[in-house]
Amino acid sequence: MPFWKIYHPIGAFTAEDKRALSQRITELYRALPKFYVIVVFQEVAPESFYMGGEPAHNFVRIWVDHIARSFPPDAKKLKAKWMGWVEKALEPYIKDRGRDWEIHIDETPFDLWQIQGMPAPPPNSEYEKLWLEQNKPVPYPIQEPA
């Protein structure tokens, strides 16, 4: 699951902006079931957003948790390419509007994740393909860890 938390000033995004940006983010994860991708927009009041001890009125902070997939530790070029795609997706809603921004991605171990009480199917498995096609978690025979 990619879980995106977007902290932003009040009124930075309209409802349509939020929908369109969440769709752009979802498109970054074409190989995953769409329901894996969660985007939360969190408005932060001016008196509650500080950077370096000073109010941050024009700042957007994005925190992403990757669980369904992770990058190999030595894949620097792939990571740089991915971050370029991310910046392109964000650009019309953040950079092009003159906002300052920062993003980071955490990677959670795949085996510490469940959906509706089930571990997610292994990546690229037949059951994950079924979840992708149906765009929802579907019960499957779960193998106990060795």
C-alpha positions in Angstrom: 0.0 0.0 0.0 1.3 3.4 -0.8 -0.2 5.7 1.9 0.3 9.4 1.1 -0.2 12.1 3.8 -0.2 15.6 2.4 0.0 18.3 5.0 -0.9 21.7 3.5 -2.1 25.2 4.4 -5.9 25.7 4.7 -7.5 26.2 1.3 -4.3 25.2 -0.7 -6.4 22.6 -2.6 -10.0 22.6 -3.8 -12.0 19.4 -3.7 -11.4 19.0 -7.4 -7.6 19.6 -6.9 -7.6 16.8 -4.3 -9.5 14.4 -6.5 -7.2 15.1 -9.5 -4.0 15.0 -7.6 -5.0 11.7 -5.9 -5.7 10.2 -9.3 -2.3 11.4 -10.6 -0.7 9.7 -7.5 -2.7 6.5 -8.1 -1.5 6.4 -11.7 2.1 6.2 -10.4 1.3 2.8 -9.1 -0.1 1.2 -12.3 1.1 -2.3 -11.3 -0.8 -2.3 -8.0 -4.5 -2.6 -7.3 -5.9 0.9 -7.2 -7.5 0.4 -3.8 -3.9 0.0 -2.4 -3.3 3.7 -3.0 -4.5 6.0 -0.2 -4.1 9.8 -0.2 -5.0 11.9 2.8 -5.1 15.7 2.6 -4.5 17.3 6.0 -5.1 21.0 6.3 -2.9 22.7 8.9 -3.8 26.0 10.5 -1.3 28.8 10.0 -0.6 28.9 13.8 0.2 25.1 13.7 2.7 24.9 10.7 6.3 25.9 11.4 9.6 25.4 9.7 12.8 26.4 11.5 10.8 28.0 14.2 9.0 30.3 11.8 5.4 30.1 10.4 5.3 28.2 7.2 2.3 29.7 5.2 3.3 28.4 1.8 4.6 24.9 2.6 3.4 21.5 1.7 4.9 18.4 3.4 4.3 15.0 2.0 5.0 11.8 3.9 4.6 8.5 1.9 4.6 5.0 3.4 5.4 2.3 0.9 4.4 -1.2 2.0 3.2 -3.1 -1.1 6.6 -2.7 -2.8 10.0 -1.4 -1.8 13.1 -0.4 -3.7 16.2 -2.6 -3.7 18.7 -0.8 -1.4 21.2 -0.3 -4.2 18.8 0.9 -6.9 19.9 4.6 -6.9 19.0 5.2 -10.5 15.6 3.6 -10.1 14.9 5.7 -7.0 15.9 8.9 -8.8 13.7 8.0 -11.7 10.8 7.3 -9.4 11.3 10.6 -7.6 11.3 12.4 -10.9 7.9 10.8 -11.8 6.6 11.9 -8.3 7.7 15.5 -8.9 6.0 15.5 -12.3 2.7 14.3 -10.7 2.9 17.0 -8.0 4.2 19.8 -10.2 0.8 21.3 -11.4 -0.6 21.4 -7.9 2.4 22.5 -5.8 5.5 23.8 -7.8 3.5 25.5 -10.5 1.5 27.3 -7.8 4.7 28.7 -6.2 4.5 26.6 -3.1 7.5 25.3 -1.2 7.4 21.5 -0.6 9.2 18.5 0.8 8.6 14.8 0.4 10.0 11.6 1.9 9.2 8.0 1.5 9.3 5.4 4.3 9.3 1.7 3.4 7.5 -0.7 5.8 8.3 -4.4 5.6 5.7 -6.2 3.5 5.1 -8.8 6.2 3.9 -6.2 8.7 0.9 -5.3 6.6 -2.7 -6.7 6.4 -5.9 -5.7 4.7 -9.1 -6.7 6.2 -7.3 -9.2 8.4 -5.5 -10.8 5.6 -1.9 -10.5 4.5 -1.6 -9.1 1.0 -0.9 -11.7 -1.7 2.7 -12.0 -2.7 3.8 -9.4 -5.3 3.0 -10.4 -8.9 1.2 -13.6 -7.8 -2.1 -14.8 -9.4 -3.9 -13.7 -6.3 -2.5 -10.2 -6.5 -3.6 -10.1 -10.1 -7.1 -11.1 -9.0 -7.0 -8.2 -6.5 -5.8 -5.9 -9.3 -8.7 -7.0 -11.6 -11.4 -6.8 -9.0 -9.9 -3.7 -7.3 -10.7 -5.1 -3.9 -9.2 -7.7 -1.4 -10.5 -11.1 -2.2 -10.0 -14.1 0.2 -7.3 -16.5 -0.9 -5.5 -19.5 0.6 -2.9 -18.1 2.9 0.3 -20.0 3.4 1.7 -19.9 6.9 5.2 -18.5 7.1 8.0 -21.1 7.4 
